Amino acid sequence: MDRDIKDQSHLQKDAKSLMCASNLSHSFEYKLFENVDLNIHQRESIAVLGVSGSGKSTLLHILSTLLKPHVGKVIFDKGYIYEQGAKKLLEIRRDDIGIIFQSHYLFKGFTVKENLEISSLISGNKLDLEIVKKLKIEDTLSQNVAELSGGQQQRVSIARVLLKKPKLIFADEPTGNLDMQTANDVMDVLLDYTKQNSAGLFIVTHDEKIAKRCDNSYRLQDKRLYSVSL
């Protein structure tokens, strides 16, 4: 059952809120969505479902600092994201936000360990082998990432993001290249990280089984964001 949340305009960022989006609207050749409001809280996982072209990835890009909305505000850490300077935005992306893309964007001339060490170097965090083990890629550390399967590369890209210890994780179809068992294993890791680190998780997916595992699910449809009971 879907419930329209369009009338929750002008949301306020509360004490446990990591990010607050208010009245978001965006268009390319046509209107993708309008009047979207959303709050992401500590220890909360959110999934957004929708058909291709509905605007799921665009919404993710807006929330993750990559795309300024045509209308609306995004609040993070007591400030409006798109009123920050370029230097501050880079700091937020480096220190606070982790983005898992559909494409892996790994350094193909490097080993798995070298890819992960680059993330650790940039963030200043030690290489957390527990995360590597949980994602079942510890046996690939010495391999060149170009030698890995698509599913293994996806798990390396997820490990690279988690090693940053972000406050907010944005994941675009993070299990799209994985079989169901591995997809569930990956979701276990993402959800455990979210709870244990008081972080927030925002996933866009086509898979209702994956969405069902999140605390709250929404559907982007007919230019609106609806709450969904799965």
PyRosetta script that sets phi, psi and omega in degrees:
from pyrosetta import init, pose_from_sequence

init()
pose = pose_from_sequence("MDRDIKDQSHLQKDAKSLMCASNLSHSFEYKLFENVDLNIHQRESIAVLGVSGSGKSTLLHILSTLLKPHVGKVIFDKGYIYEQGAKKLLEIRRDDIGIIFQSHYLFKGFTVKENLEISSLISGNKLDLEIVKKLKIEDTLSQNVAELSGGQQQRVSIARVLLKKPKLIFADEPTGNLDMQTANDVMDVLLDYTKQNSAGLFIVTHDEKIAKRCDNSYRLQDKRLYSVSL")
pose.set_psi(1, 133.1)
pose.set_omega(1, -177.6)
pose.set_phi(2, -102.6)
pose.set_psi(2, 146.7)
pose.set_omega(2, 177.6)
pose.set_phi(3, -132.0)
pose.set_psi(3, 123.4)
pose.set_omega(3, -178.5)
pose.set_phi(4, -69.7)
pose.set_psi(4, 129.2)
pose.set_omega(4, 178.1)
pose.set_phi(5, -111.6)
pose.set_psi(5, 20.9)
pose.set_omega(5, -175.2)
pose.set_phi(6, -65.2)
pose.set_psi(6, -22.0)
pose.set_omega(6, -176.1)
pose.set_phi(7, -87.5)
pose.set_psi(7, 7.7)
pose.set_omega(7, 177.0)
pose.set_phi(8, -91.5)
pose.set_psi(8, 46.6)
pose.set_omega(8, -176.2)
pose.set_phi(9, -71.0)
pose.set_psi(9, 157.6)
pose.set_omega(9, 176.4)
pose.set_phi(10, 59.2)
pose.set_psi(10, 43.8)
pose.set_omega(10, 176.4)
pose.set_phi(11, -58.8)
pose.set_psi(11, 147.6)
pose.set_omega(11, 177.9)
pose.set_phi(12, -109.1)
pose.set_psi(12, 141.3)
pose.set_omega(12, 179.1)
pose.set_phi(13, -75.9)
pose.set_psi(13, 117.2)
pose.set_omega(13, -178.9)
pose.set_phi(14, -94.8)
pose.set_psi(14, -177.4)
pose.set_omega(14, -171.9)
pose.set_phi(15, -61.3)
pose.set_psi(15, -34.9)
pose.set_omega(15, -178.4)
pose.set_phi(16, -98.1)
pose.set_psi(16, 5.8)
pose.set_omega(16, -179.3)
pose.set_phi(17, -85.1)
pose.set_psi(17, 129.6)
pose.set_omega(17, 176.0)
pose.set_phi(18, -87.5)
pose.set_psi(18, -36.8)
pose.set_omega(18, -178.5)
pose.set_phi(19, -148.0)
pose.set_psi(19, 141.6)
pose.set_omega(19, 179.1)
pose.set_phi(20, -130.6)
pose.set_psi(20, 126.2)
pose.set_omega(20, 176.6)
pose.set_phi(21, -114.9)
pose.set_psi(21, 134.7)
pose.set_omega(21, -175.3)
pose.set_phi(22, -131.8)
pose.set_psi(22, 126.6)
pose.set_omega(22, 170.5)
pose.set_phi(23, 59.5)
pose.set_psi(23, 39.7)
pose.set_omega(23, -178.0)
pose.set_phi(24, -74.8)
pose.set_psi(24, 133.0)
pose.set_omega(24, 173.4)
pose.set_phi(25, -138.3)
pose.set_psi(25, 144.0)
pose.set_omega(25, 179.7)
pose.set_phi(26, -153.2)
pose.set_psi(26, 147.2)
pose.set_omega(26, 179.8)
pose.set_phi(27, -139.1)
pose.set_psi(27, 152.8)
pose.set_omega(27, 164.6)
pose.set_phi(28, -118.1)
pose.set_psi(28, -107.6)
pose.set_omega(28, 173.4)
pose.set_phi(29, -74.3)
pose.set_psi(29, -20.0)
pose.set_omega(29, -179.9)
pose.set_phi(30, -146.1)
pose.set_psi(30, 165.1)
pose.set_omega(30, -179.6)
pose.set_phi(31, -68.8)
pose.set_psi(31, 123.2)
pose.set_omega(31, 177.6)
pose.set_phi(32, -85.1)
pose.set_psi(32, -51.6)
pose.set_omega(32, 179.6)
pose.set_phi(33, -158.1)
pose.set_psi(33, 164.3)
pose.set_omega(33, 179.8)
pose.set_phi(34, -151.6)
pose.set_psi(34, 153.9)
pose.set_omega(34, 176.9)
pose.set_phi(35, 54.7)
pose.set_psi(35, 41.4)
pose.set_omega(35, 179.1)
pose.set_phi(36, -89.3)
pose.set_psi(36, 125.8)
pose.set_omega(36, 175.9)
pose.set_phi(37, -120.5)
pose.set_psi(37, 140.6)
pose.set_omega(37, -178.9)
pose.set_phi(38, -158.8)
pose.set_psi(38, 139.6)
pose.set_omega(38, 174.1)
pose.set_phi(39, -119.0)
pose.set_psi(39, 130.8)
pose.set_omega(39, 175.0)
pose.set_phi(40, -110.9)
pose.set_psi(40, 118.5)
pose.set_omega(40, -175.7)
pose.set_phi(41, -100.3)
pose.set_psi(41, 163.6)
pose.set_omega(41, 173.3)
pose.set_phi(42, -58.3)
pose.set_psi(42, 138.2)
pose.set_omega(42, 177.0)
pose.set_phi(43, 67.2)
pose.set_psi(43, 17.2)
pose.set_omega(43, -178.2)
pose.set_phi(44, -107.7)
pose.set_psi(44, 137.7)
pose.set_omega(44, 173.3)
pose.set_phi(45, -113.5)
pose.set_psi(45, 133.1)
pose.set_omega(45, -176.9)
pose.set_phi(46, -126.4)
pose.set_psi(46, 135.3)
pose.set_omega(46, 174.8)
pose.set_phi(47, -119.2)
pose.set_psi(47, 139.9)
pose.set_omega(47, 175.3)
pose.set_phi(48, -119.8)
pose.set_psi(48, 121.9)
pose.set_omega(48, 177.5)
pose.set_phi(49, -99.9)
pose.set_psi(49, 161.2)
pose.set_omega(49, 176.6)
pose.set_phi(50, 164.6)
pose.set_psi(50, 155.2)
pose.set_omega(50, 178.6)
pose.set_phi(51, -71.2)
pose.set_psi(51, 163.2)
pose.set_omega(51, 176.1)
pose.set_phi(52, -59.0)
pose.set_psi(52, 134.3)
pose.set_omega(52, 179.6)
pose.set_phi(53, 89.6)
pose.set_psi(53, 0.0)
pose.set_omega(53, -178.8)
pose.set_phi(54, -77.7)
pose.set_psi(54, -18.2)
pose.set_omega(54, 178.4)
pose.set_phi(55, 109.8)
pose.set_psi(55, 10.0)
pose.set_omega(55, -178.6)
pose.set_phi(56, -57.7)
pose.set_psi(56, -51.3)
pose.set_omega(56, -177.5)
pose.set_phi(57, -67.3)
pose.set_psi(57, -35.0)
pose.set_omega(57, 177.0)
pose.set_phi(58, -62.9)
pose.set_psi(58, -43.2)
pose.set_omega(58, 176.9)
pose.set_phi(59, -61.1)
pose.set_psi(59, -42.7)
pose.set_omega(59, 177.2)
pose.set_phi(60, -60.3)
pose.set_psi(60, -43.6)
pose.set_omega(60, -179.5)
pose.set_phi(61, -63.3)
pose.set_psi(61, -36.8)
pose.set_omega(61, 178.7)
pose.set_phi(62, -66.7)
pose.set_psi(62, -47.0)
pose.set_omega(62, -178.5)
pose.set_phi(63, -67.4)
pose.set_psi(63, -28.8)
pose.set_omega(63, -175.7)
pose.set_phi(64, -94.0)
pose.set_psi(64, 16.8)
pose.set_omega(64, 173.4)
pose.set_phi(65, 79.3)
pose.set_psi(65, 7.7)
pose.set_omega(65, -174.0)
pose.set_phi(66, -92.1)
pose.set_psi(66, -15.4)
pose.set_omega(66, -174.9)
pose.set_phi(67, -148.8)
pose.set_psi(67, 121.8)
pose.set_omega(67, 178.9)
pose.set_phi(68, -75.1)
pose.set_psi(68, 129.4)
pose.set_omega(68, 179.6)
pose.set_phi(69, -70.9)
pose.set_psi(69, 152.0)
pose.set_omega(69, 176.2)
pose.set_phi(70, -66.8)
pose.set_psi(70, -34.7)
pose.set_omega(70, 178.1)
pose.set_phi(71, -139.8)
pose.set_psi(71, 143.7)
pose.set_omega(71, 173.7)
pose.set_phi(72, 110.7)
pose.set_psi(72, 172.3)
pose.set_omega(72, -175.9)
pose.set_phi(73, -127.5)
pose.set_psi(73, 148.3)
pose.set_omega(73, 171.7)
pose.set_phi(74, -126.7)
pose.set_psi(74, 122.2)
pose.set_omega(74, -178.5)
pose.set_phi(75, -106.9)
pose.set_psi(75, 129.3)
pose.set_omega(75, 174.5)
pose.set_phi(76, -141.8)
pose.set_psi(76, 132.0)
pose.set_omega(76, 177.2)
pose.set_phi(77, 53.8)
pose.set_psi(77, 47.5)
pose.set_omega(77, 174.4)
pose.set_phi(78, 69.0)
pose.set_psi(78, 10.6)
pose.set_omega(78, 179.5)
pose.set_phi(79, -134.8)
pose.set_psi(79, 155.2)
pose.set_omega(79, 176.0)
pose.set_phi(80, -79.6)
pose.set_psi(80, 119.0)
pose.set_omega(80, -173.3)
pose.set_phi(81, -53.8)
pose.set_psi(81, -49.4)
pose.set_omega(81, -171.4)
pose.set_phi(82, -85.3)
pose.set_psi(82, 11.5)
pose.set_omega(82, 169.0)
pose.set_phi(83, -106.6)
pose.set_psi(83, 2.7)
pose.set_omega(83, 176.9)
pose.set_phi(84, -82.4)
pose.set_psi(84, 156.0)
pose.set_omega(84, 174.6)
pose.set_phi(85, -75.3)
pose.set_psi(85, 168.3)
pose.set_omega(85, -177.2)
pose.set_phi(86, -60.0)
pose.set_psi(86, -38.6)
pose.set_omega(86, -179.0)
pose.set_phi(87, -64.3)
pose.set_psi(87, -43.3)
pose.set_omega(87, -179.8)
pose.set_phi(88, -66.4)
pose.set_psi(88, -39.3)
pose.set_omega(88, 177.8)
pose.set_phi(89, -61.4)
pose.set_psi(89, -41.5)
pose.set_omega(89, 178.1)
pose.set_phi(90, -63.2)
pose.set_psi(90, -38.8)
pose.set_omega(90, 178.1)
pose.set_phi(91, -64.2)
pose.set_psi(91, -40.7)
pose.set_omega(91, 179.1)
pose.set_phi(92, -64.2)
pose.set_psi(92, -44.4)
pose.set_omega(92, 179.6)
pose.set_phi(93, -64.2)
pose.set_psi(93, -37.4)
pose.set_omega(93, -177.5)
pose.set_phi(94, -74.2)
pose.set_psi(94, -44.0)
pose.set_omega(94, -168.7)
pose.set_phi(95, -98.6)
pose.set_psi(95, -29.6)
pose.set_omega(95, -167.2)
pose.set_phi(96, -118.5)
pose.set_psi(96, -22.3)
pose.set_omega(96, -172.7)
pose.set_phi(97, -121.3)
pose.set_psi(97, 134.7)
pose.set_omega(97, 173.9)
pose.set_phi(98, -118.0)
pose.set_psi(98, 132.0)
pose.set_omega(98, -177.5)
pose.set_phi(99, -119.8)
pose.set_psi(99, 123.6)
pose.set_omega(99, 175.8)
pose.set_phi(100, -104.0)
pose.set_psi(100, 110.1)
pose.set_omega(100, -177.3)
pose.set_phi(101, -89.1)
pose.set_psi(101, 163.7)
pose.set_omega(101, 173.1)
pose.set_phi(102, -65.2)
pose.set_psi(102, -40.4)
pose.set_omega(102, 172.0)
pose.set_phi(103, -84.9)
pose.set_psi(103, 145.4)
pose.set_omega(103, -169.0)
pose.set_phi(104, -79.8)
pose.set_psi(104, -31.5)
pose.set_omega(104, -179.9)
pose.set_phi(105, 53.0)
pose.set_psi(105, 42.6)
pose.set_omega(105, 175.0)
pose.set_phi(106, -87.4)
pose.set_psi(106, 157.7)
pose.set_omega(106, 176.7)
pose.set_phi(107, -82.0)
pose.set_psi(107, 104.3)
pose.set_omega(107, -169.1)
pose.set_phi(108, -68.4)
pose.set_psi(108, -20.8)
pose.set_omega(108, 178.8)
pose.set_phi(109, -87.3)
pose.set_psi(109, 4.2)
pose.set_omega(109, -175.2)
pose.set_phi(110, -113.7)
pose.set_psi(110, 160.7)
pose.set_omega(110, 173.6)
pose.set_phi(111, -77.5)
pose.set_psi(111, 170.5)
pose.set_omega(111, 176.0)
pose.set_phi(112, -59.5)
pose.set_psi(112, -46.9)
pose.set_omega(112, -178.7)
pose.set_phi(113, -61.3)
pose.set_psi(113, -41.0)
pose.set_omega(113, 179.7)
pose.set_phi(114, -65.1)
pose.set_psi(114, -38.9)
pose.set_omega(114, 175.6)
pose.set_phi(115, -60.8)
pose.set_psi(115, -42.3)
pose.set_omega(115, -179.6)
pose.set_phi(116, -71.3)
pose.set_psi(116, -35.8)
pose.set_omega(116, 179.9)
pose.set_phi(117, -67.5)
pose.set_psi(117, -31.4)
pose.set_omega(117, 176.5)
pose.set_phi(118, -62.3)
pose.set_psi(118, -43.5)
pose.set_omega(118, 177.6)
pose.set_phi(119, -61.7)
pose.set_psi(119, -43.6)
pose.set_omega(119, 179.7)
pose.set_phi(120, -64.0)
pose.set_psi(120, -39.2)
pose.set_omega(120, 180.0)
pose.set_phi(121, -64.4)
pose.set_psi(121, -45.2)
pose.set_omega(121, -178.6)
pose.set_phi(122, -65.9)
pose.set_psi(122, -41.0)
pose.set_omega(122, -176.1)
pose.set_phi(123, -84.6)
pose.set_psi(123, -19.4)
pose.set_omega(123, -176.8)
pose.set_phi(124, 82.0)
pose.set_psi(124, 10.0)
pose.set_omega(124, 179.2)
pose.set_phi(125, -98.7)
pose.set_psi(125, 150.0)
pose.set_omega(125, 177.3)
pose.set_phi(126, -71.8)
pose.set_psi(126, 154.9)
pose.set_omega(126, 176.7)
pose.set_phi(127, -67.7)
pose.set_psi(127, 112.8)
pose.set_omega(127, -176.4)
pose.set_phi(128, -89.6)
pose.set_psi(128, 100.4)
pose.set_omega(128, -177.4)
pose.set_phi(129, -69.9)
pose.set_psi(129, -18.8)
pose.set_omega(129, 177.0)
pose.set_phi(130, -64.8)
pose.set_psi(130, -40.3)
pose.set_omega(130, 177.2)
pose.set_phi(131, -64.2)
pose.set_psi(131, -42.3)
pose.set_omega(131, 178.8)
pose.set_phi(132, -60.2)
pose.set_psi(132, -44.1)
pose.set_omega(132, -179.6)
pose.set_phi(133, -66.9)
pose.set_psi(133, -41.9)
pose.set_omega(133, -179.5)
pose.set_phi(134, -61.5)
pose.set_psi(134, -33.0)
pose.set_omega(134, 178.9)
pose.set_phi(135, -88.1)
pose.set_psi(135, 1.1)
pose.set_omega(135, 174.2)
pose.set_phi(136, 58.6)
pose.set_psi(136, 45.3)
pose.set_omega(136, 176.5)
pose.set_phi(137, -123.5)
pose.set_psi(137, 14.5)
pose.set_omega(137, -177.5)
pose.set_phi(138, -64.5)
pose.set_psi(138, -26.9)
pose.set_omega(138, -179.6)
pose.set_phi(139, -80.2)
pose.set_psi(139, -3.5)
pose.set_omega(139, -178.1)
pose.set_phi(140, -104.3)
pose.set_psi(140, 0.9)
pose.set_omega(140, -169.7)
pose.set_phi(141, -56.4)
pose.set_psi(141, -35.2)
pose.set_omega(141, -176.6)
pose.set_phi(142, -89.2)
pose.set_psi(142, -4.7)
pose.set_omega(142, -178.1)
pose.set_phi(143, -84.1)
pose.set_psi(143, 147.9)
pose.set_omega(143, 170.1)
pose.set_phi(144, -68.4)
pose.set_psi(144, 137.1)
pose.set_omega(144, -175.3)
pose.set_phi(145, -62.7)
pose.set_psi(145, -24.1)
pose.set_omega(145, 179.0)
pose.set_phi(146, -66.9)
pose.set_psi(146, -18.0)
pose.set_omega(146, -179.8)
pose.set_phi(147, -85.7)
pose.set_psi(147, -8.6)
pose.set_omega(147, -174.2)
pose.set_phi(148, -85.6)
pose.set_psi(148, 158.4)
pose.set_omega(148, 173.0)
pose.set_phi(149, -72.3)
pose.set_psi(149, 166.6)
pose.set_omega(149, 178.5)
pose.set_phi(150, -60.2)
pose.set_psi(150, -39.2)
pose.set_omega(150, 178.8)
pose.set_phi(151, -65.7)
pose.set_psi(151, -39.5)
pose.set_omega(151, 177.2)
pose.set_phi(152, -66.3)
pose.set_psi(152, -42.2)
pose.set_omega(152, 177.9)
pose.set_phi(153, -60.8)
pose.set_psi(153, -38.3)
pose.set_omega(153, 178.7)
pose.set_phi(154, -62.9)
pose.set_psi(154, -41.6)
pose.set_omega(154, -179.7)
pose.set_phi(155, -69.5)
pose.set_psi(155, -33.5)
pose.set_omega(155, 174.9)
pose.set_phi(156, -64.5)
pose.set_psi(156, -42.5)
pose.set_omega(156, -179.9)
pose.set_phi(157, -64.9)
pose.set_psi(157, -35.0)
pose.set_omega(157, 176.9)
pose.set_phi(158, -69.0)
pose.set_psi(158, -43.2)
pose.set_omega(158, 177.1)
pose.set_phi(159, -59.4)
pose.set_psi(159, -42.2)
pose.set_omega(159, -179.6)
pose.set_phi(160, -59.6)
pose.set_psi(160, -39.4)
pose.set_omega(160, 178.6)
pose.set_phi(161, -69.0)
pose.set_psi(161, -46.2)
pose.set_omega(161, -176.9)
pose.set_phi(162, -66.4)
pose.set_psi(162, -29.2)
pose.set_omega(162, 178.6)
pose.set_phi(163, -64.4)
pose.set_psi(163, -20.5)
pose.set_omega(163, 175.5)
pose.set_phi(164, -71.8)
pose.set_psi(164, -18.6)
pose.set_omega(164, -174.7)
pose.set_phi(165, 58.7)
pose.set_psi(165, 54.6)
pose.set_omega(165, -176.7)
pose.set_phi(166, -73.9)
pose.set_psi(166, 156.1)
pose.set_omega(166, 174.2)
pose.set_phi(167, -79.6)
pose.set_psi(167, -29.9)
pose.set_omega(167, -179.0)
pose.set_phi(168, -131.9)
pose.set_psi(168, 132.3)
pose.set_omega(168, 176.5)
pose.set_phi(169, -114.6)
pose.set_psi(169, 128.7)
pose.set_omega(169, 175.7)
pose.set_phi(170, -115.5)
pose.set_psi(170, 122.8)
pose.set_omega(170, -172.9)
pose.set_phi(171, -127.2)
pose.set_psi(171, 121.1)
pose.set_omega(171, -179.3)
pose.set_phi(172, -99.6)
pose.set_psi(172, 103.5)
pose.set_omega(172, -177.6)
pose.set_phi(173, 49.7)
pose.set_psi(173, 56.6)
pose.set_omega(173, -173.8)
pose.set_phi(174, -66.9)
pose.set_psi(174, -18.0)
pose.set_omega(174, -178.8)
pose.set_phi(175, -112.5)
pose.set_psi(175, 12.9)
pose.set_omega(175, -174.0)
pose.set_phi(176, -62.5)
pose.set_psi(176, -28.8)
pose.set_omega(176, -178.0)
pose.set_phi(177, -100.5)
pose.set_psi(177, 12.9)
pose.set_omega(177, -171.8)
pose.set_phi(178, -115.2)
pose.set_psi(178, 149.6)
pose.set_omega(178, 172.0)
pose.set_phi(179, -70.8)
pose.set_psi(179, 165.9)
pose.set_omega(179, -171.8)
pose.set_phi(180, -60.2)
pose.set_psi(180, -41.8)
pose.set_omega(180, -179.5)
pose.set_phi(181, -63.8)
pose.set_psi(181, -46.6)
pose.set_omega(181, 179.3)
pose.set_phi(182, -66.5)
pose.set_psi(182, -37.2)
pose.set_omega(182, 177.8)
pose.set_phi(183, -59.9)
pose.set_psi(183, -42.6)
pose.set_omega(183, 178.6)
pose.set_phi(184, -67.6)
pose.set_psi(184, -36.7)
pose.set_omega(184, 176.3)
pose.set_phi(185, -62.3)
pose.set_psi(185, -42.9)
pose.set_omega(185, 179.0)
pose.set_phi(186, -64.8)
pose.set_psi(186, -42.3)
pose.set_omega(186, 177.8)
pose.set_phi(187, -62.8)
pose.set_psi(187, -37.0)
pose.set_omega(187, 175.7)
pose.set_phi(188, -56.4)
pose.set_psi(188, -45.9)
pose.set_omega(188, -178.4)
pose.set_phi(189, -64.6)
pose.set_psi(189, -47.0)
pose.set_omega(189, -178.5)
pose.set_phi(190, -63.7)
pose.set_psi(190, -43.9)
pose.set_omega(190, -178.7)
pose.set_phi(191, -69.5)
pose.set_psi(191, -39.4)
pose.set_omega(191, 176.6)
pose.set_phi(192, -63.0)
pose.set_psi(192, -43.4)
pose.set_omega(192, 178.7)
pose.set_phi(193, -59.6)
pose.set_psi(193, -44.2)
pose.set_omega(193, -178.0)
pose.set_phi(194, -59.6)
pose.set_psi(194, -44.9)
pose.set_omega(194, -179.2)
pose.set_phi(195, -70.4)
pose.set_psi(195, -45.9)
pose.set_omega(195, -173.6)
pose.set_phi(196, -70.0)
pose.set_psi(196, -25.5)
pose.set_omega(196, -176.5)
pose.set_phi(197, -110.7)
pose.set_psi(197, 12.3)
pose.set_omega(197, -178.1)
pose.set_phi(198, 49.6)
pose.set_psi(198, 40.8)
pose.set_omega(198, -178.3)
pose.set_phi(199, -97.5)
pose.set_psi(199, -179.4)
pose.set_omega(199, 174.4)
pose.set_phi(200, -122.1)
pose.set_psi(200, 146.3)
pose.set_omega(200, -179.5)
pose.set_phi(201, -128.0)
pose.set_psi(201, 126.2)
pose.set_omega(201, 179.2)
pose.set_phi(202, -125.4)
pose.set_psi(202, 115.5)
pose.set_omega(202, -175.8)
pose.set_phi(203, -118.1)
pose.set_psi(203, 137.6)
pose.set_omega(203, 165.5)
pose.set_phi(204, -109.4)
pose.set_psi(204, 136.2)
pose.set_omega(204, -173.3)
pose.set_phi(205, -156.3)
pose.set_psi(205, 158.0)
pose.set_omega(205, 170.5)
pose.set_phi(206, -94.3)
pose.set_psi(206, -11.5)
pose.set_omega(206, -168.2)
pose.set_phi(207, -94.4)
pose.set_psi(207, 109.5)
pose.set_omega(207, -179.3)
pose.set_phi(208, -65.9)
pose.set_psi(208, -28.8)
pose.set_omega(208, 178.5)
pose.set_phi(209, -65.8)
pose.set_psi(209, -37.7)
pose.set_omega(209, 176.7)
pose.set_phi(210, -70.5)
pose.set_psi(210, -44.9)
pose.set_omega(210, -179.7)
pose.set_phi(211, -59.8)
pose.set_psi(211, -36.9)
pose.set_omega(211, -177.9)
pose.set_phi(212, -61.9)
pose.set_psi(212, -25.0)
pose.set_omega(212, -178.7)
pose.set_phi(213, -77.5)
pose.set_psi(213, -13.0)
pose.set_omega(213, -179.1)
pose.set_phi(214, -84.4)
pose.set_psi(214, 161.4)
pose.set_omega(214, -179.0)
pose.set_phi(215, -64.4)
pose.set_psi(215, -41.1)
pose.set_omega(215, -178.1)
pose.set_phi(216, -138.4)
pose.set_psi(216, 140.4)
pose.set_omega(216, -179.7)
pose.set_phi(217, -125.3)
pose.set_psi(217, 147.2)
pose.set_omega(217, -179.8)
pose.set_phi(218, -136.0)
pose.set_psi(218, 159.9)
pose.set_omega(218, 174.4)
pose.set_phi(219, -125.6)
pose.set_psi(219, 130.2)
pose.set_omega(219, 175.5)
pose.set_phi(220, -94.6)
pose.set_psi(220, 110.8)
pose.set_omega(220, -172.3)
pose.set_phi(221, -152.1)
pose.set_psi(221, 138.8)
pose.set_omega(221, 178.7)
pose.set_phi(222, 52.7)
pose.set_psi(222, 39.7)
pose.set_omega(222, 175.0)
pose.set_phi(223, 71.0)
pose.set_psi(223, 9.6)
pose.set_omega(223, -179.1)
pose.set_phi(224, -125.3)
pose.set_psi(224, 158.9)
pose.set_omega(224, 175.2)
pose.set_phi(225, -104.9)
pose.set_psi(225, 124.3)
pose.set_omega(225, -176.9)
pose.set_phi(226, -118.2)
pose.set_psi(226, 140.8)
pose.set_omega(226, 170.6)
pose.set_phi(227, -72.2)
pose.set_psi(227, 143.3)
pose.set_omega(227, -174.8)
pose.set_phi(228, -128.1)
pose.set_psi(228, 136.7)
pose.set_omega(228, 170.8)
pose.set_phi(229, -103.3)
pose.set_psi(229, 115.5)
pose.set_omega(229, -176.8)
pose.set_phi(230, -102.3)
pose.dump_pdb("model.pdb")
